[in-house]
Amino acid sequence: MGTEIIRTSVDEHGIAEVVVDCPPVNALPAAGWFRLAETVGELGRDPAVRVVVLRALGRGFNAGVDIKELQADSGHSAIINVNRGCFAAFAAIYDCAVPVISAVHGFCLGGGIGLVGNSDIVIAAEDAYFGLPEVDRGALGAATHLSRLVPQHKARAMMYTCATASAAELHAFGSVLDVVPGDRLRERALEVAGEIAGKNTAVIRAAKEAFNGIDLWDVKRSYRYEQGFTFEVNLSGVAHEVRDAFGQPADGEG
């Protein structure tokens, strides 16, 4: 996987943009998740960078992992690699030395929840919606991150039913800072980034470290615990059966 699906730029104010472009739905293969992790980590270590804006091109922000990559593997190496890749990417967002702003449009599903849930600030377009369709994909995980976006019982209902929540709902919960028209999404994210970039960068970096230090739970350890159940359903063969059935018409449908 080359660098073409992850593009970066840094302006004169220290605002870095990370743009994901992996058609058709920004569902990343394992290599893409690792590349995203490396990119965000490198930006956080760059003293010239003051804030990172993560956004995507195309129909939606992120549709999770590339299921076709998993189904093409007759063994378990693909699920191991993609789980490690997701873990690395989510951790990179959380551990990034500067604040990360996610600018979300369209769908934010599966792995997208891991990215957004570990971001410092979320700006959403009016058409954005968020969900964990993992149960329907033969997987588990990212409940850790969904629970940072919606209340506990809402998160459980979303996981069990694969229902989604709108940007307006998350704004009401306080996890989305602003909901704006789609054509203003990047502009608004850069406005917020500009406010942060205008502060003393040493203080902002200290503030990020301090917030992580007082978190009520260790998001990396809790997500790793969740991943154990993903491995279990894959080893049992259940996950492969569910993924095979994904997208097929239900009984009685045409």
C-alpha positions in Angstrom: 0.0 0.0 0.0 1.6 3.3 -1.1 1.1 6.7 0.3 -1.5 7.7 -2.3 -4.5 6.9 -0.1 -3.1 9.0 2.8 -2.1 12.5 1.8 -0.7 15.2 4.1 0.1 18.8 4.1 1.3 21.3 6.8 0.6 25.1 6.4 2.6 28.0 7.6 0.5 28.1 10.9 1.4 24.5 11.8 -2.0 23.1 10.8 -1.5 19.6 9.4 -4.2 18.0 7.2 -4.4 14.3 6.8 -6.7 13.3 4.0 -7.8 9.7 3.4 -8.8 8.8 -0.1 -9.5 5.1 -0.5 -12.4 4.6 -3.0 -15.1 3.5 -3.1 -15.9 3.9 0.6 -12.7 4.5 2.5 -12.6 1.0 3.9 -8.9 0.6 4.6 -6.9 -2.6 4.2 -4.4 -3.4 7.0 -1.6 -1.6 5.2 -3.8 1.5 5.1 -4.4 1.5 8.8 -0.7 1.1 9.5 0.1 3.9 7.1 -2.4 6.2 8.8 -0.9 5.4 12.2 2.6 6.2 10.9 1.5 9.5 9.3 -0.3 10.8 12.5 2.6 9.7 14.7 5.2 11.5 12.5 3.1 14.7 12.5 2.8 14.7 16.3 6.6 14.4 16.6 7.2 17.3 14.2 7.8 20.4 16.3 6.4 22.6 13.5 3.0 20.9 13.8 0.5 22.4 16.2 -2.7 20.6 15.4 -3.9 17.9 13.0 -7.1 17.8 11.0 -8.2 14.4 9.8 -10.7 14.2 7.0 -11.6 12.1 4.0 -12.7 12.5 0.4 -15.5 10.7 -1.4 -18.9 9.5 -0.2 -18.1 9.2 3.5 -15.4 9.6 6.2 -14.7 5.9 6.8 -16.4 2.5 6.4 -14.1 0.5 8.6 -11.9 -2.4 7.4 -11.7 -3.9 4.0 -13.9 -7.0 4.3 -12.8 -8.4 1.0 -9.2 -8.5 2.3 -10.4 -10.7 5.2 -12.5 -13.0 3.0 -9.6 -13.5 0.6 -7.5 -15.0 3.4 -8.0 -18.7 4.1 -6.1 -18.5 7.3 -5.9 -15.9 10.1 -3.1 -13.6 9.0 -5.4 -11.0 7.5 -7.5 -10.6 10.7 -4.4 -10.4 12.8 -2.9 -7.7 10.5 -6.0 -5.6 10.3 -6.6 -5.8 14.0 -3.0 -4.7 14.7 -3.4 -2.0 12.1 -6.6 -0.6 13.6 -5.1 -0.7 17.1 -2.1 1.2 15.8 -4.2 3.9 14.0 -6.6 4.4 16.9 -3.6 4.6 19.3 -1.8 7.1 17.1 -4.8 9.5 17.2 -5.0 9.2 20.9 -1.2 9.5 21.5 -0.6 12.2 19.0 1.3 14.9 20.8 -1.0 17.6 19.5 -4.8 17.8 19.3 -6.5 15.9 16.5 -9.7 17.2 14.9 -11.8 14.8 12.9 -13.9 16.4 10.2 -16.6 13.8 9.4 -19.0 13.7 6.4 -21.3 10.9 5.3 -20.8 7.6 7.0 -18.5 7.0 9.9 -18.7 3.3 10.6 -16.6 0.6 12.3 -13.0 1.6 12.3 -14.1 5.2 11.6 -15.6 5.2 15.1 -12.2 4.2 16.5 -10.6 7.2 14.8 -13.3 9.7 15.8 -13.8 8.4 19.3 -10.1 8.9 20.0 -9.9 12.3 18.5 -9.8 15.4 20.6 -12.5 17.3 18.7 -15.1 16.3 16.2 -16.7 18.5 13.5 -19.5 16.9 11.5 -21.3 17.7 8.3 -25.1 17.7 8.5 -25.2 14.4 6.5 -22.8 12.6 8.9 -23.9 9.5 10.7 -22.1 7.2 13.1 -22.4 3.5 13.8 -20.8 0.1 14.6 -22.2 -2.5 12.2 -19.7 -5.0 13.5 -22.3 -7.6 14.6 -23.4 -7.8 11.0 -19.8 -8.1 9.8 -18.7 -11.0 12.0 -16.6 -8.7 14.2 -16.5 -6.9 17.5 -14.6 -3.9 18.7 -14.6 -0.1 19.0 -17.3 -0.1 21.7 -14.5 1.6 23.7 -14.6 4.5 21.3 -18.3 4.5 20.7 -18.7 4.9 24.5 -16.7 8.1 24.2 -19.3 9.5 21.7 -22.6 8.4 23.1 -24.0 7.4 26.5 -23.5 3.8 27.7 -27.0 2.4 27.0 -27.2 4.2 23.6 -23.8 2.6 22.8 -25.1 -0.9 23.7 -28.2 -0.5 21.7 -26.2 0.7 18.7 -23.8 -2.3 19.0 -26.5 -4.9 19.4 -28.8 -3.6 16.6 -26.3 -2.0 14.3 -28.3 1.2 14.4 -26.7 4.5 13.6 -26.7 7.9 15.3 -26.9 11.2 13.4 -24.5 14.1 13.7 -27.3 16.1 15.4 -27.7 13.4 18.1 -23.9 13.4 18.8 -24.0 17.2 19.0 -26.7 17.0 21.6 -24.6 14.5 23.6 -21.7 17.0 23.4 -19.3 14.7 21.5 -19.6 16.6 18.3 -18.5 20.3 18.6 -20.3 21.6 15.6 -22.6 20.4 12.8 -22.3 22.4 9.6 -23.3 22.2 5.9 -21.1 19.8 4.0 -19.5 22.5 1.9 -18.4 24.2 5.1 -16.9 21.2 6.9 -13.3 21.7 6.0 -13.6 25.4 6.5 -15.0 25.0 10.0 -12.5 22.3 11.0 -9.7 24.6 9.9 -11.2 27.5 11.8 -11.1 25.5 15.0 -7.6 24.3 14.1 -6.5 27.9 13.6 -7.7 28.8 17.1 -5.6 26.0 18.6 -2.6 26.7 16.4 -2.7 30.3 17.7 -2.0 29.2 21.2 1.4 28.4 22.8 2.2 25.0 21.3 4.1 23.8 24.4 1.1 24.5 26.6 -1.2 22.8 24.1 1.0 19.7 24.0 1.1 19.7 27.8 -2.7 20.0 27.8 -3.1 17.0 25.5 -0.8 14.9 27.6 -2.7 16.0 30.8 -6.1 15.1 29.3 -4.9 11.6 28.4 -3.4 11.2 31.8 -6.7 11.8 33.6 -8.9 9.6 31.4 -11.2 7.4 33.3 -10.1 4.3 31.5 -7.2 3.1 29.3 -8.7 3.2 25.8 -5.9 1.1 24.4 -6.2 -1.7 27.0 -10.0 -1.8 26.8 -9.9 -1.9 23.0 -7.3 -4.7 23.1 -9.6 -6.6 25.4 -12.5 -6.2 22.9 -10.2 -7.5 20.1 -9.8 -10.8 21.9 -13.5 -11.5 21.2 -13.0 -10.6 17.5 -10.2 -13.2 17.4 -12.5 -15.7 19.1 -15.3 -15.4 16.6 -12.8 -15.6 13.8 -11.1 -18.7 15.1 -14.5 -20.4 15.6 -15.4 -19.8 11.9 -18.5 -17.8 12.8 -17.1 -14.5 11.6 -16.3 -16.0 8.2 -19.9 -17.3 7.9 -21.3 -13.9 8.8 -19.0 -12.1 6.3 -20.0 -14.5 3.6 -23.7 -13.7 4.2 -23.1 -10.0 4.3 -24.8 -8.2 1.4 -26.7 -11.4 0.4 -30.5 -11.1 0.2 -32.3 -12.5 3.3 -34.7 -15.4 2.9 -37.8 -14.3 1.0 -36.0 -11.4 -0.7 -35.3 -11.2 -4.4 
